[in-house]
């Protein structure tokens, strides 16, 4: 991944685990602040969605 368009297009189809892997690779590699920020934003959005769904499932089971 190199351009913003490529990153944004590909991020939408990646899983939480895949985004985390890319984030960690970027941290260990070039560590570009703008790329780290975007990867972290996407990772947090995916994690938040997963956690929210878990809360809803838990609430439905009560």
C-alpha positions as CSV (number, residue, x, y, z in Angstrom):
1,X,0.0,0.0,0.0
2,X,1.4,3.3,-0.9
3,X,-1.1,6.0,-1.8
4,X,-4.0,7.3,0.2
5,X,-6.5,6.1,-2.4
6,X,-5.0,2.6,-2.3
7,X,-4.9,2.5,1.4
8,X,-8.5,3.7,1.9
9,X,-9.9,1.3,-0.8
10,X,-8.1,-1.7,0.7
11,X,-8.8,-0.9,4.3
12,X,-12.6,-1.2,3.7
13,X,-12.2,-4.8,2.8
14,X,-9.8,-5.9,5.6
15,X,-10.7,-7.6,8.8
16,X,-9.8,-6.2,12.2
17,X,-6.9,-8.7,12.5
18,X,-5.5,-7.8,9.1
19,X,-5.6,-4.0,9.8
20,X,-3.8,-4.7,13.2
21,X,-1.2,-6.7,11.3
22,X,-0.6,-3.8,8.9
23,X,-0.5,-1.3,11.8
24,X,2.2,-3.4,13.5
25,X,4.1,-3.8,10.3
26,X,4.1,0.0,9.8
27,X,5.2,0.6,13.4
28,X,8.2,-1.7,12.9
29,X,9.0,-0.4,9.4
30,X,8.8,3.1,8.1
31,X,6.6,4.3,10.9
32,X,5.0,7.1,8.8
33,X,2.8,9.2,11.1
34,X,0.0,9.7,8.5
35,X,-0.2,6.0,7.7
36,X,-0.1,5.0,11.3
37,X,-2.9,7.4,12.1
38,X,-5.1,6.1,9.3
39,X,-4.5,2.4,10.1
40,X,-5.2,3.1,13.8
41,X,-8.4,5.0,13.0
42,X,-9.6,2.0,10.9
43,X,-8.5,-0.5,13.5
44,X,-10.4,1.4,16.3
45,X,-13.5,1.6,14.2
46,X,-13.5,-2.1,13.5
47,X,-12.8,-2.9,17.1
48,X,-15.5,-0.6,18.3
49,X,-18.1,-2.2,16.0
50,X,-17.1,-5.7,17.2
51,X,-17.3,-4.7,20.9
52,X,-20.6,-2.9,20.4
53,X,-22.1,-6.0,18.7
54,X,-20.9,-8.1,21.6
55,X,-22.6,-5.7,24.1
56,X,-25.9,-5.9,22.1
57,X,-25.8,-9.7,22.0
58,X,-25.1,-9.8,25.7
59,X,-28.0,-7.4,26.4
60,X,-30.4,-9.5,24.3
61,X,-29.5,-12.5,26.4
62,X,-30.4,-10.9,29.6
